[in-house]
Amino acid sequence: MNKVILSVFVFFIQFTFIFPAKSQENNHSFRPGAIWHDDRGIHINAHGGGILYFDNKYYWFGEHKSENSNAALVGVTCYSSDDLYHWKYEGVALPVVRDLSSDITEGCVIERPKVIYNAKTKQFVMYFHLELKGEGYKASRTGIAVSDSVAGTYKFLKSYRPNAGHFPLNMTEKQKQERTLPDYFSAWWTPEWRQATVDGMFVRRDFDSGQMSRDMTLFVDDDGKAYHIYSSEENLTLHLAELSDDYLSHTGKYIRIAPGGHNEAPAIFKKDNLYYMITSGCTGWDPNAARLFTADSIMGTWTEHPNPCSGKDAELTFHSQSTYILPVQGMKDAFIFMADRWTPRHPIDGRYVWLPILFENGLPVLKWFDKWDLNVFRPDAEVDNTFEIGKQTFLLYHARTKIVKSMQSVPGRRHHSPRL
Ligand code: GAL
């Protein structure tokens, strides 16, 4: 009799926890790199995106990518979700326009849109990297749009290169006075060129017209102050710039981070009064190794640490590039690393790589999981243990490890013993 009960129990456990019914499996887990359907059954089209939590819902804004072009033919899309697994298509939050004289005319480049909410003005403010139609990546501007409702439609306000007429707070007087400019060099990457770059020759070159701003993110601190972090100086140096109280302009207060370090795709979060930033190197659509920085004050100093990724393909950020770091609501120290796996020849097929940020020795660590869910952030979760079935890697949590342990006699199931 006991045997019968045990078999029924094992059968039940097997199908409930290891091989859940398909719908359940799709509904309550993240599958980095897989096709991700929205409520219409269409692969989510919100690349290089960011997420705003507002009124008990998450809103995901991203670049609409088409079949053959990375240019903006539609605009910025918006999806909403209660649980981060299911996403409802909300439509085009910021449409490109037909008017050829507009900065956001169809065929321009709109990348890495991020939306923040200004509690004082009750406005939703969208920033994005804008390239003017037909000019490649030369314009390097920041675009700004606003809306009174979260999903839009957003109204395009302006685009410009930030902080014209202002030097960064962390440039020395000597660096400000230097006369060397990029034109003086016939070749890049010589030791002299590198030193001149570190000493801010590109900042000086663009002082009057404003600083270049490409890959970007936004961050709102606990005091409500907002910051724009972007790749500047020909993608050689990151700038972190303070925004005005209404979030609609730059105040002229900004710093340079890792001068000459060639960082892009910045994503930032705060935990226990420490700021963390993950970036990528600059290899276009191709993946490279992520970089990690920390600072105890947002205006620096920012310190670089080793690549936060570990395991197979860590040097390629698991074939992806950072785009945003999402704090999960209602869970302590729960942050999701959001990245894009670009497919530039078929842009619409680009995939999303979302991974939990784990902490080891006080620093963020990213590990690959074929499949995971928010239970990983539960205080009692055992996140070090994974097991494989076929080609898939599963993540074990404390509560489940006990169950899996009792299944050791189930034939054909391979797992690593959990650390209890
Ligand atoms: C990447 C950047 C993307 C896009 C692409 C164009 O480095 O992160 O957002 O700009 O280059 O080649």
Residues whose N, C-alpha, C, O or C-beta is under 5 A from the ligand:
A	BS01	GAL	E111 D215 A265 T283 G284 W285
